[in-house]
């Protein structure tokens, strides 16, 4: 079974990607940026707020693929300023309390939109 989850981003057909892909029990969520519900960047300048927004978008994609937060096995946290890792880490700790997925924090040079301070990727395995 292979299921593609679309976000409606105008970049999906240009780049040729899906927000998430489920292949059997595995779900992978692509790099998810802090896009506000009305468009633009959510929470400008706020790493914690942007991290929350990324998780909200990614969780919606997980749910559309048939997964839940409890199925998450790995997260990748990408920040443009690694000295602010703790702000994202605190949100991660709240979001995944008791789930404790494998997690990696990395610094990147930048994202497509210079107002984005963080992007996240999520992997999950549906076991039930």
N, C-alpha and C positions, 0 to 999 in steps of 0.2 A: 504494500500500500504506500502510495506517495501522495501527499496532500500539500498544495501550495497555499499559503496564507498571504493575501495581498493587503497592503495598507492604503492603497489609492494614491500613493506618491507619484507625481508625474515623472520621477526618475526611474521608476520600476521598469517601464518598457525601454527606456533609453539605455540603462545599464544592463537590463536583462536579469533582474533579481526579484526575489520575494522577501517580504518581511520575515517570514518563517517558512520552514519546510519540515514536514513530518514524513519520515521514512520508517515504516513499521513502528516500533516503540520509541524511536529517537526523534526529538524535536530540536531544531537549531534555530535560534532567532538571530538575524543579521544585526550588524552594528546599528544601534538604535539611538537616535539623537533626540535632544530635548525640544521637540516641536510642540508648540502651543496648540490647543484645540482649534483655535481660529486661524492658525498659521503663524509663521514667524517663530522666534525663539522664546521658549518658556523661561521665566525667571532669569533675565539677563544679569550676569555677574554673580549669580548664586549657585555655587557648586552643589550644595545639598538640594536645593529646589530643582535644579536640572536633573540630578540623579533620580529624584522621586519621579519626575515626569518621564524619564527614560524607562524606569521600571514599570510605570503605569502602561505605557505603550507596549512594552515587551510582554507584560502579563496578559494584555488583551490578545496579542498574537498567540501566546501559549494556549489560552483558553479556546481560541478559534481552531487550534490544532488538536484540541482534546486533552491538553495537559493542564496541570495546576501548579501553583507555586511549589508545593511539596515535591513535585517531580524534578525540580531543578537540581542538576548535578554539578554544574560549573558556570561561573560567571567570569567575564573579562571586563575590567574597568579601565577605560582609556581616558586619560586626563591631559590637558594641555599644560598644566602646571602641577607636577607631582608633589610640590610642597603643600598642596591643598588636598592631599589624598585622604586625610582624616575626615574632612567634611563629607566626602563620598562614602568613606568606610562606615561612618556613623549611621548613614541612611541604609547602607547594605546590611549592617548589623540588625537594625530594626526590621527591615523587610524580610530578612531570611533567618530571624531568630528561631532556633530549634531545627532548622533545615540544614544549615551549615554546609553549603556547597563548596567545592573547591573554588578558589578565587585568586585571580591575578590582577594586580594593578600595574599599569605601564604608563609612561609618559609618551605622548606623541607630539610631533611638531605642530600639528594643526588639523582642523576638520574643514569640510566643504564651506561651512559658514563660520566665520571667525568669532561669532558670538557664542558658539557652542564651546563649553568648557569640558564636557564629558560626553562620552558615548559608552554604551554597554552592549555586550553580546551575552547570550544565555544559551546553554545547552540543557536539555532535560531528557529523562528516560521515563516513559510511562510504564509502570510496573504492575498496575492493578486493572 
